[in-house]
Amino acid sequence: MTQTAVTTTTQARIRLCIPPDDTKICVVMVGLPARGKSLIAGKALRYLSWVGIPAQIFNVGSYRRLVSPHPSAAFFDPGNPEGERLRRAAAEAAMSDMLKWFRAGRGVVAILDATNSTKARRAWIKKRCDEEGIETLFVESLCDDEEIIMNNILEVKTSSPDYRGQDPEVAAQDFRNRIRNYEKVYETIDEDEKSYTYVKLINVGSTVVINQIKDYLSSRLVYYIQNLHIRPRSIWLSRHGESEYNLLGKIGGDSDLSPRGEAYARALPGLLKQSGIPQGGKFVIWTSTLKRTIQTARHLAAETGFEKLEWKALDELDSGVCDGLTYEEIEERYPEDFAARDEDKYNYRYRGGESYRDVVIRLEPIIMELERSENVIIVTHQAVLRCIYAYFHNMSQEQSPWMEVPLHTLIKLTPRAYGTEEQRFKADIPAVSTWREKGSSAKHPPKDVNK
Protein backbone atom coordinates (compact mmCIF):
# COMPACT_ATOMS: atom_id res chain seq x y z
CA MET A 1 0.00 0.00 0.00
CA THR A 2 1.36 3.45 -0.91
CA GLN A 3 1.88 6.24 1.59
CA THR A 4 -1.02 8.14 -0.01
CA ALA A 5 -3.31 5.13 0.41
CA VAL A 6 -2.26 4.72 4.03
CA THR A 7 -2.94 8.40 4.71
CA THR A 8 -6.33 8.26 3.01
CA THR A 9 -7.32 5.17 5.00
CA THR A 10 -6.20 6.78 8.26
CA GLN A 11 -8.16 9.95 7.52
CA ALA A 12 -11.28 7.90 6.74
CA ARG A 13 -10.96 5.98 10.00
CA ILE A 14 -10.55 9.22 11.95
CA ARG A 15 -13.59 10.80 10.25
CA LEU A 16 -15.71 7.83 11.28
CA CYS A 17 -14.09 7.67 14.75
CA ILE A 18 -12.78 4.17 13.97
CA PRO A 19 -9.61 3.41 15.96
CA PRO A 20 -6.62 1.44 14.65
CA ASP A 21 -7.14 -2.32 14.57
CA ASP A 22 -4.84 -2.99 17.54
CA THR A 23 -6.34 -0.35 19.87
CA LYS A 24 -7.48 -1.65 23.26
CA ILE A 25 -8.46 0.75 26.04
CA CYS A 26 -9.70 0.08 29.56
CA VAL A 27 -11.58 3.07 31.00
CA VAL A 28 -11.22 2.75 34.78
CA MET A 29 -13.85 4.59 36.81
CA VAL A 30 -12.64 6.07 40.12
CA GLY A 31 -14.62 7.77 42.86
CA LEU A 32 -16.70 7.48 45.99
CA PRO A 33 -20.28 6.22 45.75
CA ALA A 34 -22.89 8.82 44.67
CA ARG A 35 -20.43 10.66 42.42
CA GLY A 36 -22.08 9.66 39.14
CA LYS A 37 -19.58 6.99 38.05
CA SER A 38 -22.16 4.54 36.73
CA LEU A 39 -24.00 7.36 34.96
CA ILE A 40 -20.76 8.48 33.29
CA ALA A 41 -19.90 4.87 32.39
CA GLY A 42 -23.33 4.31 30.86
CA LYS A 43 -23.14 7.51 28.85
CA ALA A 44 -19.65 6.66 27.59
CA LEU A 45 -20.87 3.21 26.50
CA ARG A 46 -23.80 4.74 24.61
CA TYR A 47 -21.55 7.27 22.90
CA LEU A 48 -19.02 4.66 21.80
CA SER A 49 -21.69 2.28 20.50
CA TRP A 50 -23.45 5.14 18.74
CA VAL A 51 -20.33 6.10 16.75
CA GLY A 52 -19.65 2.45 15.94
CA ILE A 53 -16.93 1.50 18.43
CA PRO A 54 -17.53 -1.88 20.16
CA ALA A 55 -17.51 -1.35 23.91
CA GLN A 56 -18.74 -3.05 27.08
CA ILE A 57 -19.12 -2.18 30.76
CA PHE A 58 -17.73 -4.57 33.36
CA ASN A 59 -19.45 -3.50 36.57
CA VAL A 60 -17.76 -4.94 39.64
CA GLY A 61 -20.94 -4.49 41.66
CA SER A 62 -22.76 -6.89 39.32
CA TYR A 63 -20.18 -9.59 40.09
CA ARG A 64 -20.38 -8.88 43.82
CA ARG A 65 -24.19 -9.16 43.72
CA LEU A 66 -23.86 -12.77 42.56
CA VAL A 67 -22.72 -13.69 46.07
CA SER A 68 -24.11 -10.76 48.07
CA PRO A 69 -27.18 -9.29 46.30
CA HIS A 70 -28.37 -6.87 49.00
CA PRO A 71 -25.49 -6.12 51.37
CA SER A 72 -25.74 -3.64 54.23
CA ALA A 73 -23.23 -0.85 54.69
CA ALA A 74 -21.25 -3.07 57.09
CA PHE A 75 -20.24 -5.25 54.14
CA PHE A 76 -18.18 -2.29 52.84
CA ASP A 77 -16.46 -1.50 56.15
CA PRO A 78 -12.67 -1.73 55.59
CA GLY A 79 -12.49 -3.54 58.91
CA ASN A 80 -14.71 -6.37 57.60
CA PRO A 81 -12.29 -9.05 56.28
CA GLU A 82 -15.00 -11.22 54.72
CA GLY A 83 -16.51 -8.26 52.92
CA GLU A 84 -13.06 -7.27 51.67
CA ARG A 85 -12.40 -10.82 50.42
CA LEU A 86 -15.68 -10.96 48.49
CA ARG A 87 -15.20 -7.50 47.01
CA ARG A 88 -11.68 -8.39 45.90
CA ALA A 89 -12.98 -11.63 44.33
CA ALA A 90 -15.62 -9.63 42.44
CA ALA A 91 -12.95 -7.26 41.11
CA GLU A 92 -10.78 -10.18 39.98
CA ALA A 93 -13.74 -11.86 38.25
CA ALA A 94 -14.60 -8.63 36.40
CA MET A 95 -10.96 -8.20 35.38
CA SER A 96 -10.73 -11.80 34.19
CA ASP A 97 -13.85 -11.50 32.05
CA MET A 98 -12.67 -8.20 30.63
CA LEU A 99 -9.31 -9.68 29.59
CA LYS A 100 -11.07 -12.65 27.96
CA TRP A 101 -13.31 -10.20 26.09
CA PHE A 102 -10.30 -8.35 24.73
CA ARG A 103 -8.42 -11.54 23.83
CA ALA A 104 -11.43 -12.79 21.88
CA GLY A 105 -11.33 -9.59 19.80
CA ARG A 106 -14.86 -8.66 20.81
CA GLY A 107 -14.31 -4.96 21.36
CA VAL A 108 -12.10 -1.90 21.56
CA VAL A 109 -13.06 -0.16 24.83
CA ALA A 110 -13.90 -1.80 28.14
CA ILE A 111 -15.24 0.26 31.02
CA LEU A 112 -14.34 -1.07 34.48
CA ASP A 113 -17.03 0.43 36.68
CA ALA A 114 -16.20 0.38 40.40
CA THR A 115 -14.94 2.74 43.11
CA ASN A 116 -11.29 1.69 42.53
CA SER A 117 -10.71 3.89 45.51
CA THR A 118 -7.13 3.07 46.56
CA LYS A 119 -3.76 3.52 44.92
CA ALA A 120 -3.07 -0.20 45.42
CA ARG A 121 -6.22 -1.21 43.51
CA ARG A 122 -5.42 1.17 40.65
CA ALA A 123 -1.82 -0.05 40.46
CA TRP A 124 -3.09 -3.64 40.24
CA ILE A 125 -5.45 -2.73 37.38
CA LYS A 126 -2.69 -0.84 35.55
CA LYS A 127 -0.26 -3.76 35.90
CA ARG A 128 -2.76 -6.33 34.60
CA CYS A 129 -3.67 -4.14 31.62
CA ASP A 130 -0.03 -3.36 30.81
CA GLU A 131 0.75 -7.07 30.71
CA GLU A 132 -1.99 -7.53 28.08
CA GLY A 133 -1.06 -4.50 25.96
CA ILE A 134 -4.20 -2.63 27.03
CA GLU A 135 -4.07 1.13 27.52
CA THR A 136 -5.67 2.50 30.68
CA LEU A 137 -7.64 5.72 31.02
CA PHE A 138 -8.61 6.52 34.61
CA VAL A 139 -11.73 8.70 35.02
CA GLU A 140 -12.13 10.10 38.54
CA SER A 141 -15.29 11.89 39.62
CA LEU A 142 -14.76 14.09 42.66
CA CYS A 143 -17.63 15.98 44.24
CA ASP A 144 -18.21 17.88 47.49
CA ASP A 145 -21.38 19.65 46.35
CA GLU A 146 -23.97 18.39 48.82
CA GLU A 147 -26.92 19.06 46.52
CA ILE A 148 -25.40 16.93 43.75
CA ILE A 149 -24.50 14.15 46.20
CA MET A 150 -28.04 14.10 47.60
CA ASN A 151 -29.50 13.94 44.09
CA ASN A 152 -27.26 10.96 43.38
CA ILE A 153 -28.28 9.27 46.63
CA LEU A 154 -31.92 9.74 45.59
CA GLU A 155 -31.08 8.20 42.19
CA VAL A 156 -29.37 5.19 43.78
CA LYS A 157 -32.06 4.47 46.35
CA THR A 158 -34.73 4.39 43.64
CA SER A 159 -32.88 2.55 40.85
CA SER A 160 -29.87 0.62 42.20
CA PRO A 161 -30.20 -3.19 42.13
CA ASP A 162 -28.64 -3.22 45.63
CA TYR A 163 -31.78 -1.64 47.12
CA ARG A 164 -34.50 -3.12 44.96
CA GLY A 165 -37.67 -3.70 46.97
CA GLN A 166 -36.38 -1.89 50.06
CA ASP A 167 -37.87 1.07 51.87
CA PRO A 168 -36.41 4.16 50.10
CA GLU A 169 -35.54 6.03 53.30
CA VAL A 170 -33.89 2.99 54.87
CA ALA A 171 -31.98 2.47 51.62
CA ALA A 172 -30.82 6.09 51.59
CA GLN A 173 -29.52 5.92 55.17
CA ASP A 174 -27.70 2.66 54.50
CA PHE A 175 -26.16 4.14 51.37
CA ARG A 176 -24.89 7.15 53.34
CA ASN A 177 -23.24 4.74 55.76
CA ARG A 178 -21.70 2.87 52.82
CA ILE A 179 -20.20 6.15 51.58
CA ARG A 180 -18.69 6.82 55.03
CA ASN A 181 -17.00 3.42 54.96
CA TYR A 182 -15.45 4.14 51.58
CA GLU A 183 -14.31 7.58 52.78
CA LYS A 184 -12.16 5.88 55.42
CA VAL A 185 -9.79 4.48 52.80
CA TYR A 186 -10.36 6.67 49.73
CA GLU A 187 -7.24 7.98 47.97
CA THR A 188 -7.60 10.44 45.13
CA ILE A 189 -5.35 10.24 42.06
CA ASP A 190 -2.37 12.53 42.76
CA GLU A 191 1.32 13.07 42.06
CA ASP A 192 2.16 9.42 42.89
CA GLU A 193 0.21 8.46 39.74
CA LYS A 194 1.34 11.24 37.41
CA SER A 195 2.52 8.66 34.86
CA TYR A 196 -1.10 7.46 34.47
CA THR A 197 -3.43 8.67 31.72
CA TYR A 198 -6.37 10.20 33.57
CA VAL A 199 -9.11 12.80 33.64
CA LYS A 200 -10.53 14.27 36.85
CA LEU A 201 -14.03 15.71 36.86
CA ILE A 202 -14.47 17.98 39.87
CA ASN A 203 -18.01 18.94 40.90
CA VAL A 204 -19.71 17.75 37.73
CA GLY A 205 -17.07 19.09 35.38
CA SER A 206 -16.84 22.63 36.83
CA THR A 207 -13.11 21.87 36.89
CA VAL A 208 -11.46 19.26 34.66
CA VAL A 209 -7.88 18.01 35.05
CA ILE A 210 -6.41 16.05 32.14
CA ASN A 211 -3.12 14.18 32.27
CA GLN A 212 -1.04 12.23 29.73
CA ILE A 213 -3.68 11.83 26.99
CA LYS A 214 -1.72 10.44 24.06
CA ASP A 215 -3.89 8.76 21.43
CA TYR A 216 -6.79 9.83 19.25
CA LEU A 217 -9.55 7.66 20.72
CA SER A 218 -8.64 8.54 24.31
CA SER A 219 -8.72 12.23 23.42
CA ARG A 220 -12.18 11.79 21.84
CA LEU A 221 -13.40 10.00 24.96
CA VAL A 222 -11.99 12.66 27.26
CA TYR A 223 -13.57 15.42 25.19
CA TYR A 224 -16.92 13.64 25.47
CA ILE A 225 -16.57 12.94 29.20
CA GLN A 226 -15.61 16.52 30.07
CA ASN A 227 -18.85 17.71 28.46
CA LEU A 228 -20.99 15.53 30.73
CA HIS A 229 -22.92 16.64 33.75
CA ILE A 230 -24.75 14.41 36.20
CA ARG A 231 -27.51 16.77 37.31
CA PRO A 232 -31.04 15.39 36.86
CA ARG A 233 -32.75 16.61 33.66
CA SER A 234 -34.94 15.48 30.75
CA ILE A 235 -34.87 15.81 26.97
CA TRP A 236 -38.08 16.15 24.94
CA LEU A 237 -38.20 14.95 21.32
CA SER A 238 -40.85 15.67 18.72
CA ARG A 239 -41.11 15.42 14.99
CA HIS A 240 -42.53 18.43 13.18
CA GLY A 241 -46.27 18.44 12.64
CA GLU A 242 -47.64 16.67 9.61
CA SER A 243 -46.38 18.41 6.45
CA GLU A 244 -47.81 18.79 2.95
CA TYR A 245 -45.08 16.43 1.70
CA ASN A 246 -46.13 13.86 4.31
CA LEU A 247 -49.63 13.89 2.85
CA LEU A 248 -48.25 13.26 -0.63
CA GLY A 249 -45.84 10.54 0.53
CA LYS A 250 -42.81 12.55 -0.61
CA ILE A 251 -39.48 12.51 1.21
CA GLY A 252 -37.20 15.47 1.95
CA GLY A 253 -38.08 18.91 0.68
CA ASP A 254 -38.94 22.03 2.65
CA SER A 255 -42.71 22.02 2.64
CA ASP A 256 -45.12 23.81 4.99
CA LEU A 257 -47.26 22.15 7.62
CA SER A 258 -50.61 20.68 6.66
CA PRO A 259 -53.69 21.99 8.54
CA ARG A 260 -53.40 19.02 10.91
CA GLY A 261 -49.70 19.75 11.36
CA GLU A 262 -50.60 23.31 12.29
CA ALA A 263 -53.10 21.95 14.84
CA TYR A 264 -50.30 19.88 16.39
CA ALA A 265 -48.06 22.96 16.58
CA ARG A 266 -50.81 24.72 18.57
CA ALA A 267 -51.28 21.64 20.81
CA LEU A 268 -47.54 21.18 21.54
CA PRO A 269 -47.32 23.68 24.45
CA GLY A 270 -50.12 21.82 26.22
CA LEU A 271 -48.42 18.46 25.64
CA LEU A 272 -45.21 19.82 27.10
CA LYS A 273 -47.04 21.07 30.19
CA GLN A 274 -48.79 17.70 30.52
CA SER A 275 -45.41 15.93 30.46
CA GLY A 276 -44.34 17.66 33.66
CA ILE A 277 -41.62 20.27 33.29
CA PRO A 278 -39.63 21.22 36.42
CA GLN A 279 -40.08 24.73 37.72
CA GLY A 280 -37.19 27.17 37.59
CA GLY A 281 -34.95 25.12 35.33
CA LYS A 282 -33.26 26.40 32.19
CA PHE A 283 -35.05 25.38 28.98
CA VAL A 284 -34.20 25.82 25.34
CA ILE A 285 -35.99 24.78 22.12
CA TRP A 286 -33.92 23.42 19.24
CA THR A 287 -35.22 23.07 15.67
CA SER A 288 -33.73 22.38 12.27
CA THR A 289 -33.47 25.16 9.69
CA LEU A 290 -36.39 23.75 7.67
CA LYS A 291 -39.82 25.40 7.65
CA ARG A 292 -41.84 22.52 9.04
CA THR A 293 -39.87 22.36 12.32
CA ILE A 294 -39.72 26.14 12.72
CA GLN A 295 -43.48 26.37 12.14
CA THR A 296 -44.10 23.56 14.64
CA ALA A 297 -42.06 25.24 17.40
CA ARG A 298 -43.27 28.81 16.98
CA HIS A 299 -46.29 28.53 19.31
CA LEU A 300 -44.18 26.67 21.85
CA ALA A 301 -41.63 29.49 21.91
CA ALA A 302 -44.32 32.18 22.02
CA GLU A 303 -46.26 30.62 24.92
CA THR A 304 -43.32 29.53 27.07
CA GLY A 305 -40.81 32.28 26.38
CA PHE A 306 -38.08 29.66 26.06
CA GLU A 307 -35.08 30.53 23.91
CA LYS A 308 -35.25 28.94 20.44
CA LEU A 309 -32.21 27.94 18.38
CA GLU A 310 -32.04 26.65 14.79
CA TRP A 311 -29.40 24.01 14.00
CA LYS A 312 -28.35 23.05 10.48
CA ALA A 313 -27.11 19.77 11.96
CA LEU A 314 -30.74 18.90 12.84
CA ASP A 315 -31.91 19.07 9.20
CA GLU A 316 -33.44 15.92 7.79
CA LEU A 317 -31.28 13.24 6.16
CA ASP A 318 -30.29 14.50 2.68
CA SER A 319 -31.94 12.21 0.14
CA GLY A 320 -29.91 13.56 -2.78
CA VAL A 321 -31.42 12.82 -6.21
CA CYS A 322 -34.43 11.25 -4.48
CA ASP A 323 -35.41 14.48 -2.73
CA GLY A 324 -39.07 15.23 -3.37
CA LEU A 325 -39.88 11.74 -4.66
CA THR A 326 -42.24 9.14 -3.22
CA TYR A 327 -40.91 5.69 -2.32
CA GLU A 328 -42.84 4.29 -5.27
CA GLU A 329 -41.04 6.70 -7.60
CA ILE A 330 -37.67 5.83 -6.03
CA GLU A 331 -38.31 2.11 -6.52
CA GLU A 332 -39.31 2.75 -10.14
CA ARG A 333 -36.38 5.04 -11.06
CA TYR A 334 -33.63 3.49 -8.90
CA PRO A 335 -34.65 -0.14 -8.21
CA GLU A 336 -31.12 -1.27 -7.30
CA ASP A 337 -30.72 1.62 -4.85
CA PHE A 338 -34.13 0.94 -3.32
CA ALA A 339 -33.15 -2.69 -2.72
CA ALA A 340 -29.70 -1.77 -1.39
CA ARG A 341 -31.22 0.65 1.12
CA ASP A 342 -33.67 -1.99 2.28
CA GLU A 343 -30.76 -4.39 2.78
CA ASP A 344 -28.50 -2.03 4.80
CA LYS A 345 -30.41 1.11 5.65
CA TYR A 346 -27.88 2.42 8.17
CA ASN A 347 -24.95 2.49 5.73
CA TYR A 348 -26.81 3.11 2.45
CA ARG A 349 -26.09 6.60 1.09
CA TYR A 350 -28.55 8.23 -1.30
CA ARG A 351 -26.98 9.30 -4.58
CA GLY A 352 -25.70 12.80 -3.89
CA GLY A 353 -27.08 12.58 -0.36
CA GLU A 354 -26.47 11.00 3.03
CA SER A 355 -26.68 7.76 4.97
CA TYR A 356 -27.76 7.29 8.58
CA ARG A 357 -24.07 6.89 9.42
CA ASP A 358 -23.44 10.33 7.89
CA VAL A 359 -26.24 11.79 10.00
CA VAL A 360 -24.70 10.35 13.18
CA ILE A 361 -21.37 11.98 12.32
CA ARG A 362 -22.94 15.41 11.82
CA LEU A 363 -25.04 14.99 14.98
CA GLU A 364 -22.01 14.42 17.21
CA PRO A 365 -21.71 18.15 18.11
CA ILE A 366 -25.44 18.11 18.92
CA ILE A 367 -24.92 15.21 21.33
CA MET A 368 -21.98 17.01 22.97
CA GLU A 369 -24.12 20.11 23.44
CA LEU A 370 -27.04 18.02 24.73
CA GLU A 371 -24.82 16.42 27.35
CA ARG A 372 -23.68 19.77 28.71
CA SER A 373 -27.17 21.30 28.62
CA GLU A 374 -30.03 21.02 31.09
CA ASN A 375 -33.57 20.67 29.72
CA VAL A 376 -33.84 20.71 25.91
CA ILE A 377 -36.87 20.36 23.63
CA ILE A 378 -35.90 19.19 20.13
CA VAL A 379 -38.32 19.57 17.21
CA THR A 380 -36.82 17.89 14.17
CA HIS A 381 -37.21 15.11 11.58
CA GLN A 382 -37.77 11.35 11.53
CA ALA A 383 -34.26 10.14 10.62
CA VAL A 384 -32.59 12.64 12.94
CA LEU A 385 -34.84 11.67 15.85
CA ARG A 386 -34.10 8.01 15.20
CA CYS A 387 -30.39 8.72 15.58
CA ILE A 388 -30.81 10.80 18.75
CA TYR A 389 -33.23 8.28 20.25
CA ALA A 390 -30.81 5.45 19.44
CA TYR A 391 -28.08 7.28 21.35
CA PHE A 392 -30.11 7.56 24.55
CA HIS A 393 -31.42 3.98 24.38
CA ASN A 394 -28.19 2.39 23.11
CA MET A 395 -29.98 0.87 20.10
CA SER A 396 -28.06 -1.05 17.47
CA GLN A 397 -27.16 0.49 14.12
CA GLU A 398 -29.19 -2.22 12.38
CA GLN A 399 -32.31 -1.48 14.43
CA SER A 400 -32.42 2.32 14.71
CA PRO A 401 -33.19 3.23 11.04
CA TRP A 402 -36.31 1.05 11.14
CA MET A 403 -37.71 2.45 14.37
CA GLU A 404 -41.19 3.96 14.19
CA VAL A 405 -41.30 7.61 15.27
CA PRO A 406 -44.95 8.67 14.87
CA LEU A 407 -46.07 12.18 14.03
CA HIS A 408 -47.92 14.28 16.63
CA THR A 409 -46.22 12.58 19.58
CA LEU A 410 -43.99 14.15 22.26
CA ILE A 411 -41.34 11.83 23.71
CA LYS A 412 -39.81 12.63 27.10
CA LEU A 413 -36.46 10.97 27.89
CA THR A 414 -34.94 11.08 31.38
CA PRO A 415 -31.39 9.65 31.59
CA ARG A 416 -30.68 7.62 34.74
CA ALA A 417 -27.63 5.78 36.01
CA TYR A 418 -29.05 2.43 34.93
CA GLY A 419 -30.83 3.40 31.70
CA THR A 420 -33.09 6.04 30.16
CA GLU A 421 -36.71 6.36 31.22
CA GLU A 422 -39.24 7.20 28.51
CA GLN A 423 -42.75 8.65 28.43
CA ARG A 424 -44.86 9.40 25.35
CA PHE A 425 -47.61 12.00 25.08
CA LYS A 426 -49.77 11.70 21.97
CA ALA A 427 -51.89 14.57 20.67
CA ASP A 428 -55.43 13.67 19.66
CA ILE A 429 -54.75 14.89 16.12
CA PRO A 430 -54.67 12.37 13.24
CA ALA A 431 -51.69 12.21 10.89
CA VAL A 432 -50.37 9.97 8.15
CA SER A 433 -47.88 7.26 8.99
CA THR A 434 -44.51 7.70 7.29
CA TRP A 435 -43.11 4.44 8.65
CA ARG A 436 -42.05 1.59 6.37
CA GLU A 437 -40.85 -1.68 7.82
CA LYS A 438 -38.04 -3.57 6.14
CA GLY A 439 -39.16 -5.40 3.00
CA SER A 440 -42.54 -3.70 2.90
CA SER A 441 -44.29 -2.20 -0.10
CA ALA A 442 -43.21 1.19 -1.36
CA LYS A 443 -46.85 2.19 -1.66
CA HIS A 444 -47.89 5.28 0.30
CA PRO A 445 -50.24 4.39 3.24
CA PRO A 446 -53.77 5.80 3.67
CA LYS A 447 -53.93 9.37 4.95
CA ASP A 448 -55.43 8.71 8.39
CA VAL A 449 -53.52 5.62 9.46
CA ASN A 450 -51.79 7.30 12.41
CA LYS A 451 -54.70 7.98 14.75
Summary of the structure (lengths in Angstrom):
residues: 451
radius of gyration: 24.2
end to end distance: 57.2
largest distance: 74.4
contacts: 1448
relative contact order: 0.12
helix: 46%
strand: 17%
